[in-house]
């Protein structure tokens, strides 16, 4: 049975996201995506009339949705500190499972100039904003101000992304474990001192 028309399209987007994680945006060419996905060459401009730019843009959206799903799952925890700990642990596990080869595809797009396709940087920025907003909403639900919650959301994402880059360079989980520990302590103190929090002397 021949694949459905949508199969090659989906395979190409998944392959583009995987290649972005490992090799970066400039190395994610149409030829490389076709080789990785096994999709027929004739399907490229049928499914992606905008060519490579459209393909990478859709891969960024897919990866953004996937990580947003991980954040949403983590933020279901009653304890926001536990939620952030889980988010760091998910990234640590992805690094280890890939042998420190797989980073963040959104960063891969954001760090390149992409002068010929400025919409890719805009798409990456939109994904980062979405992740930050999800974390900020979690912190607001637990009594922090909107301003502080936005700052913390941005800080958590920046810490994770920076730690992932360092882990790949060092081939070690030490950077992400250090970042996770510091943010864990920061959130404990921040939530303890928030307005309306239970006084320390009355807590067990």
Buried (B, 14 or more C-beta within 10 A) or exposed (E): EEBEEEBBBBBBBBBBBBBBBBBBBEEBBBEBBBEBBEBEEEBBEEBBEEEBBBBBBBBBBBBBEEBBEBBEEBBEBEEBBBBBBBBBBBBBEBBEEBEBEBBBBBBBBBEBEBEEBEBBBEBBEEBBBBBBBBBBBBBBEBBBEEEBBBBBBBBBBEBBBBBBBBBBEEEEBEBBBEBBEEBBEBBEEBBEEBEEEEEEEEEE
